[in-house]
Amino acid sequence: MSQPINHGDTINTENLKKLRAIVSPWLAHALLWLLPLAFLAISFFFPLSRIFSLTFNFEFLTPESLRITQHALSFTFYQAILSTLLTLLLGLPSAYLFARYDFPGKSILRALTAIPFMLPTVVVAASFNALIGPRGLINTTILPSAFRILNSEFTRSVHPSPLSLILLAHVFYNTTIIIRIVGTALASLDPKLEHAARSLGADTFHVWKNVTLPLLRPAILAATLLVFLFDFTSFGVILLLGGSKFSTLEVEIYVQAVKQLNLPVAALLAIIQLICTLLFSILYSYLVTRNPSPHASRSTNQRRPKTVHEKIFVISFIFLLSSFFLLPLSSLPIRSLFRLEADRGQRGEVQYGFTTDYYTELFINRRGSVFYVPPIQATTNSLGYASATVLLSLLLGYPVAIALANPSRLEKILDPLIMLPLGSSAVMLGLGFIITYGKWLTSPWLVPFAHTLVALPFVIRTLQPAIASIPQRLRQAAASLGASPFEVWRQIDFPILRRATLAAGTFAFTISLGEFGATLLISRPEYPTIPVAIERFLSQPGGLNYGQAMAMATILMLLATISILFIEKFRLPNSGEF
């Protein structure tokens, strides 16, 4: 006899299938997030909570600590505002140059303006030190010759102040942001809008005021805020060019934590900076997402300069940009190959001129000290840290990028969470590691963990578009033909993801090579990196120490440039810039 159909069992089975259809994708996405969130909790949120806990001890709120906080905060805003205004002064005309005019060598000049932004801040600081610093090319060669007949007091008066060096380095570092964001928006404007305004009788000024500027305002505001954010959190440039006398929040956190061992005051400064940077980051995201892009045009706005005024403008800015960006970059290798001052303790005749001693001395322990770490060992340490950072970043970044490629409600919540380290400074991250894992500072493994925390958001953002671009129909077709999951990955996914993986890995490698803020706080003296070794040599007197700093900075610039070329070669064409 046939068994009667139990409709209740049928309903329960259908409900179970629906439940599995809902729970299985959610569980799969949760598993993808498990390891990255655990890493973020251990490396970021727990140290951040320890920093917050220190600020609840109000005994440290003395008049002196409040004075230090007020001075650091005011100078941070002061130098950031000045740097931003100077960057706009150079960046806006430069953006107009690239957006509206076509001239020979345009692509090369545009790439040249972008190189400083990709270089480590230590290299940028060393470049200006090599050019116009107290022991740079200008002050050791040009000025002594030009003012030999004048008294030394006047000669000293023409030396640039440390604040001037800081401001110039910030402009050098951030001008490309204005060029790329504002220039791209300006180049995409529909020329018909301006033509229509001119046909109604508007002159050039009123066209710019009433048509162009309102359309560019969101791009200008976003670029300005981004430049201000980078200037506000600047550390390596200010410490190396200005020293601890020019105490921004970043520098003062380092001084209080490492020099003064005053962790509560350092924690207070870190919290203030975190609040400021998060507010600026939220405002920047609002400007980028809420304001529509200018009216795009398929026709190009670029043309050859025609009038005399246009030709003068183009030629003068080509010369200005070429000089401003080439001179510091070229001064670094030149200064590392020429002896222009005596070594520390050297007596007798000094052999000035071309030399390779600064490079050969990288391998020699001249003083025979047991505590000496050869600079070449710092290079080895940096390469080892960078390799570990690449492995950790890819291991943690791939699961998150896969989850974000097909986002659910869970991803909309967790995506901003994984990007939070971008809103905090590297010095604050280092301070959190000191407070939380001080007993493990003897281990060199803390350094790649800190570097991974900085590099992970960039790795995720590089991998995510590539994973999202993989057509699902290709995977389904391969699976229907009997291909195993591994074969599907090898034949379909890997060829598409290979370029993005190389670009993401190179991003992590470059960030690790140049990371300075967190490394200076948590690295052991016997395990220095290249940026830390450069800072040590620059802080010591003598021509040999300075020359070795220039040689190491040149090596770091070469490694970073090679990495930049790899990133440009392998990144996706439409992956964006900022």
N, C-alpha and C positions, 0 to 999 in steps of 0.2 A: 504494500500500500504506500502511496506517496505521502510524505510528511507534509503537514499543513505549513504554509508560509507564515513565518513570524514577522509581522511588519515592524514590530518594535526592534528586533535584531537588525533589520534592514536600515531603519532610521539611525540606530546607534552606529552601524558601520559607516554610513554616509557622513555622520557627524564626526566620526573619528578621522575619516579621510580629510575632511575640511580642516579639522584641528591640526593634522599633520602638515597640510599644505600651508597653514599659517605659521606653525611653530618651527618647522624645519628651516625655512629661510632665515627666520629671526635667530634661531640657534646657531646657524652657520655664520651669520654676520657677527653674533656675539663672540664666537670662538676666534674670528679674525681679529677682533679688538682686544682679546684677552691679554696677550703678551705686550703689545704696545702700551696699553693702559697701565699694566703693572710696572713697566719701565718708567712711565711718566709719573706714577704715584711715588715710586722710590726715588727718582732723580729730580723731581720738580716739586710736587705738591707737599711731600713730607718735609724737605728742606725749607720750603716756603712757609710752612706752618711753624717751623722752629724759629724762623726769623720773626714772624708775627709774635710768637710767645715771648721773645726777648724784649719787645717794645712795651709789654705790659708791666715791666719793672720800672716804675717811675722814679726810682732813686737816682737814676743817671741823668734825669732832666735838670741839670745844673745850669746856671747862667752861661757858663762856658760852652756847654754842649749845644744850647740853644743858639748861641752866637755863631758857632761853627756851622750849624744847620742853616741858619739864615744867610750866612755869607756864601756857602756852597750853592744854595738854591738860587740866590740872586745872581751870582756870577754865571751859573749854568744858563739861566734865561738870557742874561746879557750877551754872552758870547754866541749863543744859538741864534738870537735875533740878528746880531751883526752879521754873522756868517750867512744866514738866510738872505738878508738884504743884498749882500755882496754877490751871492750866487745868482739871485734874480737879475742883478745888474749886468752880469755877464751872460747868464743863461737865456734870458728872453730875446735879446738881439740875435744870439746864436741860433735859437730855435727858429726865428724868422728867416735867418740865412739858409738853413737847411730845408725849411718848408717851402720857400718861395723861389729859390734860385737854383739853377743847375750850373755846375762849373767843374773843370777837370780836377780829379782827385777828391771828389766829394765823399765817396764811400770810405776812402782811406782816412780822411780827416774825421769823419763821424765815428769810425772805429777807434781812432786815437783818443777821442774825448771819452770813450767808454772804458778804456783800459784802467784808469785809476780807480774806478768804482769797483772793479773786480779784484784789484790788488789788495793784499793785506794792509791794514792801517799802519802797521809798523814800517812797511816799505814806503808808503806815502810820506810818513814823517821823516824817514831816513833820506828820501829823495830831496825834500826841501832843506834838510840839514846839510846835505852834500852840496846844495846849490848856494843858499844864502844864510846858512847857519854860521855860528861863530868860527867854526873850523871848515866851512864850506869853500867852494871854488872862488866865489866872489870875494870873500873876506880874506882869503890867503893869497890870492893872485892879483885880481883886478884892483881892489882898493889900495893895497900897499903900493902898487905901481902908480896909481892915479894920484895918491895923496902923500907921496914920499916927501914932497917939499913942504907939506903942511904939518902942523903939530898933531900929536897922537890923540889929543882930546877931541879935535874935530873929526878925526878918522873914526873914533869910537862912536861919535854922535850919529854917523850915517848908517851904523849897523841896525838892521831891523829888530824891533822888539820881539820878545817871545809871543806876545799876543798877535802881532802882525803875522808871524809865521803860522800861528794856529789858524787865523782867519783865512790866509791864502791856501793852506792845506785843505781846509774844509771846502773852499770854492773849487779847488782842483779835484777834490773827491766827488762832489755832488752836482757839478754843472751838468753832467750827462742826464740826470733825472729831469731837469727842466727841458733840455733839448729833446728828449725822447717823448715825454708826456705832452708837453705843450706843442712841440714841433709836429708830432703825429696828429694832434687835434687840429692844428692850423692847416696842415697839408690836406686834411680830409674835408675842409669846408667847401661848400659848393660855391664856385666863383660867380654863379648867376646871382647870388644874393648881393654881392658887392656891385656887380654890373647894374643891377636894378636900382640900387641906391644912387649910383653915379648918374644914371639916366634921369633920375628925379632931381638932379642938381646938387647932390651932396658932394662936398670936397673930401679929400683924403682923410683929414682929421675926423670929420663927422661920420664917415664910413667906418673908421676904426672905432670910434666911440659908441655909435649906435647900432652897429651890425656885428663887427668882428669881436669886439671885447665882450659883449654879453654872451656870445656863443662860446668863447674861450674861458670865461670866468670859472666854470667848474674845473677845467683842466689846470688852470693856473693855481687855484686854491688847493687842489689835491697835490700838485707837484710841490707847492710851497710848504704844505704841511708835512709831506714826506721828507723834504730836505731839512726842515726844522727838527723832525724826529731824529734823524741821523746825527745832526749837530748836537742835539740835546743829550744823546747817549754816547757821544764821542769819548773815548778813553785813551787809546794808544797815541793818537795825534797830540792830545793835550799833555799827556804824561811825558812823552819823549821830547816835545818841542818847548813846553812850558815848565815842566817839572811840577813838584807838589805845591809850589807857590801859587799856581793857577788852579785852585781846587774847585772843580765842578763836583756834582754829586758823585759821579763815577770815581773820580780821583780821590775824593775825600773818603769814600767807602773803603778804597784800597788802603789809604793812609791809616784810617782808624782801625781797620781789621788786622793789617800786617805790621805796620810801624808802631802804632800806639797800643795795640792789643785791646782796644775798647770796642768789644763786639756789640754792646747795646746801642751805642751811638751809630755804629756802622749799620746795624739792623734798622734803626729809625730812618737813616738816610736812604736805605734800600727800599723801604716801604713807601717813602715819599716819591722816590723816582718811579717805582712800579705804578703807583696811582697816576702819576703824570703821563707816563708812556702809554698806559692803557687808555686813558682819556684821548690822547692824540691818535692812537691806533683806531679807536672806535669812530672818532670824527673822520679820519681818513677813509675808513670803510664806508661810512655813510655818504661821503662826497662821491666816492667811486660808484657805488651801487644805486644811489637815489637820483643822481643827475644824469640825464640822458646824454649820449654822445652827440657831438655836433653833426649837422646835416652832412652826411657823407656824399662825396661826389665821385663819379667814375672818371671824370676828366681830371687831368693833372693841373695843379696850380703853379708848377715849377717852370721857369723859363730862364734864358740867359739874361744877364744884366744888360740893359740897353742905354739908359741915360748915363751921364757923367757921374751923377750922385750915386746911382746904383752901383756903378763900377768901383767907385771909391769905397763905398760901404763893403762890398764883397771882398775886394782886395785887402782892405785894412783888417777885416775880421778873420780872413784866412791867415794872415800874418800873425795876428794877435793870438788866435787859438793854437796855431802851430807852435809858436814860441812858448806860450804858457804851458802847454802839455808836453812838449818835447824836451825843453830845457831841464826840468827836474828829473825826468826819466833817464835822460842821457847823462846827467851829472853823477848819478849813482855809480855806474860802472867806470866812468872816467876818474872819479875821486878814489875808487878802490885800486886803481892802477898807477897812481901818482903819489909820491911822497912829498908833502908840502910842509911838514913840520917835524920836529925832532921827536924821537921816541921817549917814553918816560925814563928818566934817569940817564939818558944818553949824553955823553960828553965827547968833545972833539968835533971834527968836521962832519956835517950831515950831508949825505948824498941825496940831493933833491932830484926830482924828475921821475921818469917811468920806472916802475918796479912791479914785480910779481910777488914780493915778499909777503904782502898781506894775505895772499892765498896760500902760500907755502907754510906760513906760520899757523894756519888753521890746524895743522897736523902735529904741532910741536908744543910740548909743555916746557916753555922756556925757563920757568922758575923751579921746576921739579917739585911742585907742591902735590901732596897726596890728595888734596881736596880739589885739585884742578880737573875740570871736565873739558876735554878738547872740543873746539867748535864743531869739528867734523862728527863728534859723538852726538852733539845737539841735532845735527842734520839727520843722523841715523835715528835718533829718538823721534824726531818729527815725522819721518817717513813711516816708522813703526806705528806711532799714534794714528797717523792718517790712514794707514791700511786697516787697522782695527776699527776706526770710525766708519770706513766704507762698508765693512762686513756687518757691523751692528746696524748701521742706517738702512742698508738694503734688507736685512733680516726683519727689522721692525717696520720699515716703510712699505714693503710689498703687501702685507696683509691689509694695512689701512688703505692703500691705494686701490686694492681690489674691492674693498668694501665701498669706498667712495665712488667707484666707477658705476655701481648700480645702487645709488643711495636709497635708504629707507628712512623711516622716522628716526631710527636710532642714529644714523649717520648725521642727520641734521642737528642733533644734540651734541654728538661727540666731535664733529668736525671743528668747531671753534675751540673745543677743549684741547685738541692735539696741537693747535697753533698758538696756544698761550705762551710758550717759551719765546716766541718772536716779540712779545710785548714786554719782555723783561730783559735787563741788561746782562751781559756776560759776567760782569763783576759781581752782580747780585747772585747769579747762579754759583759763582765760586765761593761767595760768602756763605750761601746755604750749605754747600758741601763742607766747608770748614766747621760750621756750627753742628752739623748733623753727623758727619763721618770723620771727625777730627782724628780719632784713633786709627783710622785706616789711611791717613794721608801719606804714610810711608809706602803705600802701594802705588805703583805707576798706573794701575788700571782705572783710577778715578778720572784721569785726564781724558782717555777716549770716551768714557761715559759722559763727561761734560761736553765734549766735542759733538757727540752723537745727539745730545739734547738740542744743540744749536743747529745742526745740519739736518735733522729729521724732517722739519716742515718743508725745507727745500726739496728734499728727496721725494717726499710724498707728492708735492705739487708737480714735480717733473714726471713721475711715473703715472699719475692718475689719468692725464689725457691720452697717453699711449694705450693703457689698458681699456679705457672706454671706447677707443677707436677700433678695437678688434671686432669684426662682424660676427654676430652670433650664428648666422646661417652657415658660415664656414666650419665652425665647431660642430654644429648639428649635422652637416653633410659628412664630415669626417667620421663622426660617431656612428652614423647610419651605415657607413661602409665597413664598419667593424674595427675602427681604430680605437686603441686603448686610450685612457686619459693621458698617459705619458706621451703617446704618439701624437695626440692632438696638441699637447703643449709643445712638443719638439718641432712639429711640422707647421703649426699655424701661429701659436702664441709667441714662441721664442724669436722667430724672424722679425716679427713686428715690434717686440719689446726690446730687442737687442740694442738699438740706438738709444732708446730712452734709458735703459739700464746703464749704459756707458756714460751718458750725460749725467744721470743721477749720482753714479759712483764718483765721477770726476768732480761734481759739485761738492760732495761730502769730503773728498780728498783735499780740494782747494780750501774749503772752510776750515778744516782741521789744520792744514799747514799754516794758515795765517791767524788762527785764533790766539788772542793775546790776553784779554781781560780775565777770563776764568782761569786760564793756564798759569798766569803770573801768581795767582793766589794759591792754587792747589798743587802745583808741580813741585817735586822735591828738588833741592839744589843739585843733586847728583844726576837728575834726569831732566835737564832743561830742553826746551824746544828752540828752534831757530829764532822766533820772535823774542823769547826770554833772553837768549844769549845776546841778541843785538842790543836789547835794553841794558844788559850788564856792561857790555863794552862801551856803549855811549855814555854811561854814567861814570866811567873811569878816565883819568887824565892820560895824556900821552898820545903821540901820533900812531903808535902801533895798535893800541886798543881801538882808536877811531878808525884806522884803516881796516882792521879785521871786522868791525861792525859794518863798514861799507861793503866789504867782500861778501859777508853773510847775507846782507840785504840784497845784493846783486844776485846771489844764488837763489834766494827766495823769490825774487822778482822773475827770474828765469823759469823756475818751477811753476809759479802761478800763471805766467804767460802761456806756457805749454798747456796747462790745464784749461785756460780760457779758450785756446784754439780748439781743444777737444770738445768742450761744451758747445761752442758755436758750430762745430762740424756735425755733432751727433744729436743735438736737441731737435725737437719737432719744429717745423717751420712756423706753425701758428700757436706756439706755446706762450707767446707774450713776453714782456720784459719786466714789468713791475707788478 
